[in-house]
């Protein structure tokens, strides 16, 4: 029965993949924007390392920091969820009533569409960028320590990051029902998640107390954990612990999101038939 319920949502996965393929120009600009960000951040960290008396910053040498920049930028684009924008557009265009009347769960519809987008971007964006970035870091700057099993463990870590990103986007999307300020909320979400996940600055540079607190939040699982797994900076026990925390937060946040969603839609008034 559960499989039958999931099966009807696979059409949204297909739709997400088709959307990613259809808007190839958008993916192209994602790649260009990502490359510009990587180059600028790489030059910034190069200058910092060049004037630093220590060869390591936050336990990372420059080749590792460069790979950190490449991975964090790629993951941000790869796991970006359109769920918040979809909710905002549905509310703004008056389509939310029609969405809620369909015989499918609105939350599940958005989530499976996000998964489809993710699969499409894996082929069109993630694989080319990560392959090229890794080759540059390894052969151009002497990066070492990357093992095949780290690459395999990196994939589920990124998928957990996607689910967390999508759930947080859905939670913030609920606020648009009352605030009607989608642009500001989306900016707030991006800054909050980017900073606390280690996308802007590695969490190793945070104070120790902040690292301890953040380790038990969902944010490191969105960027820091996948990157450190890729770089081989986490042991097997640490990876299992990180995966457990990620899965736990996915369950907790989805329960909160579902309860909040039920309370929110009671205030939606639909006119017409």
Beta strands, then each sheet from edge to edge (+ up, - down):
end
